[in-house]
């Protein structure tokens, strides 16, 4: 590895790429998308909704009191069902975000200062609205009785086969719709630079036989490092512009930079591998869009309540894990726990990408 040769390759590709309209469009397009999203959406949280299934033997003022206590924070829908089994089934079937089982004589017992048992049923992965309703039960009961501990609340977690760790409503309420889509544009930008712009540069050199000429004076390792630096530089400049124009400042900047860097390194490895497989830049430009779909799409799915099979499928993709890291970095909150697993998945793709690239280069040298 020779530093002078790497820097020579880096300088040549850095300025040559700007003259190629296809490379320039691959860089400008995600910038435009990010700016468009920043104007289309705002970060005003949407009002969450929650459906409450309840079974009450007698008439109770609890439902009206809960509605008054929650106010406009959550849009509530109350569904009366016959018994506790029906409440449990409604929660299991996701027809209710929270279930309440009110025993006979509940209101009178609360007013008398007794502590009757109120059963609360929550799904294994509770929604924002369901959690909020559960949190307001105690103040609602205090309002009914006007005194200390007014009831023993027995909360039960109802397991569901398709439970997810984070719901879309909680994500959008934590970071806002505008931030969410700008984050998706960040992933799109990295993907287009790494897997379209950079491969076009490499494919054009292969087509014009200039790559073979470079190989005479520098090793393929020098070429890979030099071109990777070009990709990192374009991503850094483009991200700076995107964050500056959209005024999206990550709350945890080191985490944001670390996540984007590792993700970029992984995609650049695959981009260089792809660039060596196509015979011409035009051919790559034609088919490159299809290759970008599985990379970009997960960024838009991570924050949605997608079916479990879809969530499981995209979990192994680097872009979905990078999106989780970036969401945490932008919000400054642990929206997604256990980020070590996200970095582990991305690191695994880095190893796979560069092992395949080295194998490809060794065959070329042979």
LINWOBEL-V993661 format. One record per backbone hydrogen bond with DSSP energy under -1.0 kcal/mol. NH is the residue of the N-H (numbers start at 1). CO is the residue of the C=O. If there is no record, write none. Layout:
BEGIN
nh: {NH/NH}
co: {CO/CO}
END
This chain:
BEGIN
nh: {6/7/8/9/10/11/12/13/14/15/16/17/20/24/25/26/27/28/29/32/33/34/35/36/37/38/39/40/41/50/52/53/54/55/57/65/66/67/68/69/70/71/73/75/77/79/81/87/88/89/90/91/92/93/94/95/96/97/98/99/100/101/102/106/109/110/111/112/113/114/118/119/120/121/122/124/131/132/133/134/135/136/140/141/142/143/144/145/146/152/154/156/158/163/171/172/173/174/175/176/180/181/182/183/184/185/186/187/188/189/190/191/192/193/194/195/197/198/200/201/202/203/204/205/206/207/208/210/211/213/214/215/217/218/223/224/225/226/227/228/229/230/231/232/233/234/235/236/237/238/239/240/241/242/243/244/245/246/248/252/256/257/258/259/260/261/262/263/264/265/266/267/268/269/270/271/272/273/274/275/276/277/278/284/285/286/287/288/291/292/296/297/299/300/302/304/306/311/312/313/314/315/317/321/322/323/324/325/326/327/328/329/330/331/332/335/341/343/344/345/346/347/348/349/350/351/352/353/354/355/356/357/358/359/360/361/362/363/364/365/366}
co: {2/3/4/5/6/7/8/9/10/11/12/13/17/20/21/22/23/24/25/28/29/30/31/32/33/34/35/36/37/75/77/98/79/100/102/61/62/63/64/65/66/67/70/48/50/52/54/83/84/85/86/87/88/89/91/90/90/51/51/121/53/119/55/103/105/106/107/108/110/109/152/101/154/99/156/158/127/128/129/130/131/132/136/137/138/139/140/141/142/116/118/120/122/160/167/168/169/170/171/172/176/177/178/179/180/181/182/183/184/185/186/187/188/189/190/191/192/193/196/197/198/199/200/201/202/203/204/205/205/209/210/211/214/214/219/220/221/222/223/224/225/226/227/228/229/230/231/232/233/234/235/236/237/238/239/240/241/242/243/329/252/253/254/255/256/257/258/259/260/261/262/263/264/265/266/267/268/269/270/271/272/274/274/280/281/282/283/284/287/288/292/293/296/297/298/301/304/307/308/309/310/311/314/317/318/319/320/321/322/323/324/325/326/327/328/333/338/339/340/341/342/343/344/345/346/347/348/349/350/351/352/353/354/355/356/357/358/359/360/361/362}
END
